[in-house]
Amino acid sequence: MLKFITQVSPQRVAFVTGDVSFTYGWFSNFSRSNRDVLQKVRGRNIVVEGNREDLAKLLPVLHGEASSMLLIPGDIQAETAARFYEEANIDGKIKIEHHRLILSEYEQDINRAANNNGQDIHTRWLIPTSGTTGEPKLVEHSFRSLTRTTKRNHSIGKNVRWGLTYELTRFAGIQVFMQSILSGAVLLCPSSDADFDEQLHELATNGCNALSGTPSFWRRILGHEAINQMDLKYITLGGEIADQQILNQLKNKFPKAKIIHIYASTEAGVCFSVKDGLEGFPASYLEKEVNGNQIKIGDDRILYVKPGYADQRYIGNNDLFEEDGFINTGDLVIQTTGRVRFLGRSSASIKVGNHKVIPEEIEQCILASGMVKEAYVYGMKSPAMGEIVKVEVVINDDNDDRKNLKKAILEYCKEKLDSYKVPAIIKQVDEILLNETAKHVRKIKGSPYVK
C-alpha cells in the first residue's frame, strides 16, 4: 500500500481523528522510524490490535511486510477469537503505542524463520464475517480482491472527505478506508470510544461530504441534527436491503448527492453497484459480467456470484465456492420484469406453523406505512406455532398518536400481508440495537442475539 500512498503529495492530509491530522507523508516516516520492528514482522502471521484510529495507521505499513494480518472485531467472542488464532497460525500480535510499533511474539512460534530475503510479500488480509446469521467465519483476501472496484483518481479525491463509521476490522470499513486512501482523499476517523452522537458531530465539524452506511444506519441518522450540517456529495449503502423508501428519503434529503447501492459481502467482495435510485438491480446484470463478476439466480431463489478472479477463500474447514466456481450469497431474490429485488437472508426465516416468513419483508411493509422510522422483525418461540412474529418499532418523532400506533400498524399489516406474516407482538422501543457492522442481527433459530 505504501507505494500507492507515496504517489499522493506528502503534504496532503490523509486522515483526521479528533482535531489531529496525519499527512500522506506521515506513513513513510512512520514506516522508516519503525523499520527495526517491521523487520521482525516480515513474513509472519500477525494479529493487528487497536482501535479504529490505530488501525488507520497500522494497516498501510504492515501490508507488504506481514505474511498475513488477522483483524479481530471488538464484538467477537473470546472462543471465536481463539479459533481464528489457531486457524490463521498466528505468530504474534502488534499494536501501536506513542508512535512506536510493539510486537508481542508467541513463544511456541518465536523460532519460526521470518522472511527477510527481500522478496515482495503479498500480504493476506484475514477478515471475519459479520456473523449476523450464524457463527462468524474467517475469510482470506488479497490486496487485489479488496481493491478491484476502488477508484484511484487523485484529482477528484483531493476534494472528498470520507466519514468512517465502520470499524477497520470489518470488510465494509476496509472498503471505505481503501477508497479514501488510494484516491488521495481525507479520511475522517472519529474515535471508537466516542458515542454515536459524538461521532456524527465530529464528522460534521470536520466537513464530511462522503459517507457510507447500512440502510439501518441511514434511517437512524436522517433525523439527526449533525446530518443537517453535512453537504454530502457521495452516499453509499450496503450490508442490508436498500428499499425504495430509504433511497427516496436520501434523494430528497441530498438531491445533489451521488447515491450508490453497493452489493458486497466479506466472502464475495464487492460484486456490483446500482446508481439508478431504484431498489434491487437491473435484470440485465444476469446476462453480462458486472465488474468482472458473473451473477445468477439458483433454483432455490438464492443469488450466486462468481468473482472474476478468486483470490478469497475461507480459512478453516469451510468451502467458499460451489463446484462451478460460484459463491452462495445466502440472499433470496425475486425477478420481475427488468428488475431483481432482494427479499432477505435465506437462513434467517421465521417458521410460523408450516410457513417460512422472511423478516425483511415485514420490516419493509411496516416502514412503507410511514408510521415508524425503524423496524426490526424476529421470531419468538411458540409452543403452538413453533415461532411467532415479533416486531420492535421506533416511531417517528412527529407522531403524536402513540396510543393507537400498535393498532394502526396491525391493521396496516393485515391489509398488506398474508395472515401468517402479521406480527403477533408489536413493541415500541426508543432504540433498536445494531451490531458493530450497523446491521440487524439475524439469528437462524429462536430469539435474536444483539450485541
SULHU-V636310 format. One record per backbone hydrogen bond with DSSP energy under -0.5 kcal/mol. CO is the residue of the C=O (numbers start at 1). NH is the residue of the N-H. Records with the same first field share a line. If there is no record, write none. Layout:
# SULHU-V636310
CO: NH ; NH
This chain:
# SULHU-V636310
1: 4 ; 5
2: 6
4: 7
5: 8
9: 12
10: 25
12: 24
14: 187
15: 22
16: 189
17: 20
20: 17
22: 14 ; 15
23: 26 ; 27
24: 27 ; 28
25: 29
26: 30
27: 31
28: 32
29: 33
30: 34
31: 34
32: 35
34: 37 ; 38
35: 39
36: 40
37: 40 ; 41
38: 42
41: 44
42: 115
44: 46 ; 67 ; 68
45: 91 ; 92
46: 48 ; 70
47: 49 ; 94
48: 72
51: 55
52: 56
53: 57
54: 57 ; 58
55: 59
57: 61
58: 61 ; 62
59: 63
60: 2
62: 65 ; 66
65: 43
67: 124
68: 46
69: 71 ; 126
70: 48 ; 72
71: 73 ; 128
73: 76
77: 81
78: 82
79: 83
80: 84
81: 85
82: 86
83: 87
84: 88
85: 90
86: 89
91: 106
92: 47
93: 104
94: 49
95: 102
97: 100
100: 97
101: 103
102: 95 ; 104
103: 105
104: 93
106: 109 ; 110
107: 110
109: 112
114: 116
120: 122
121: 123
124: 69 ; 126
125: 127 ; 141
126: 71
127: 139
131: 134
132: 442
137: 129 ; 139
138: 315
139: 127
140: 313
141: 125
142: 146
143: 147
144: 148
147: 150
152: 154
153: 157
154: 158
156: 159
157: 160
160: 186
161: 209 ; 210
162: 188
163: 165 ; 212
164: 190
167: 170
170: 174
171: 175
172: 176
173: 177
174: 178
175: 179
176: 180
177: 181
178: 182
179: 183
180: 185
181: 184
185: 187
186: 162 ; 188
187: 16 ; 189
188: 164 ; 190
191: 194
195: 199
196: 200
197: 201
198: 202
199: 203
200: 204
201: 205
202: 206
203: 208
204: 207
208: 231
209: 233 ; 234
210: 163
211: 236
213: 238
214: 218
215: 219
216: 220
217: 221
218: 222
221: 224
224: 227 ; 228
225: 228
226: 229
227: 230
230: 232
233: 258
234: 211
235: 260
236: 213
237: 262
241: 243
243: 247
244: 248
245: 249
246: 250
247: 251
248: 252
249: 253
250: 254
254: 257
257: 259
258: 235 ; 260
260: 237 ; 262
261: 263 ; 274
262: 264
263: 271 ; 272
265: 269
269: 265 ; 271
272: 263
274: 261
281: 340
282: 285
283: 286
284: 287 ; 288
290: 293
293: 290
294: 306
296: 298 ; 304
298: 301
301: 333
302: 298
303: 329
304: 296
305: 307 ; 327
306: 294
309: 311
313: 140
315: 138
316: 318
318: 320
322: 325
326: 322
327: 305 ; 329
330: 332 ; 346
331: 303
332: 343 ; 344
334: 336 ; 341
336: 338 ; 339
338: 283
339: 336
340: 281
341: 334
344: 332
345: 348
346: 349
350: 352 ; 357
351: 353 ; 387
352: 355
355: 352 ; 357
357: 350 ; 359
358: 361 ; 362
359: 363
360: 364
361: 365
362: 366
363: 367
364: 368
365: 369
366: 369 ; 371
367: 370
371: 396
374: 394
376: 392
378: 390
380: 388
382: 386
385: 353 ; 387
386: 382
388: 380
389: 424 ; 425
390: 378
391: 427
392: 376
393: 395 ; 429
394: 373 ; 374
396: 399
398: 400
400: 402
402: 405
404: 408
405: 409
406: 410
407: 411
408: 412
409: 413
410: 414
411: 415
412: 416
413: 417
418: 421 ; 422
419: 422
425: 391
427: 393
431: 433
435: 438
439: 435
440: 442
441: 443
448: 450
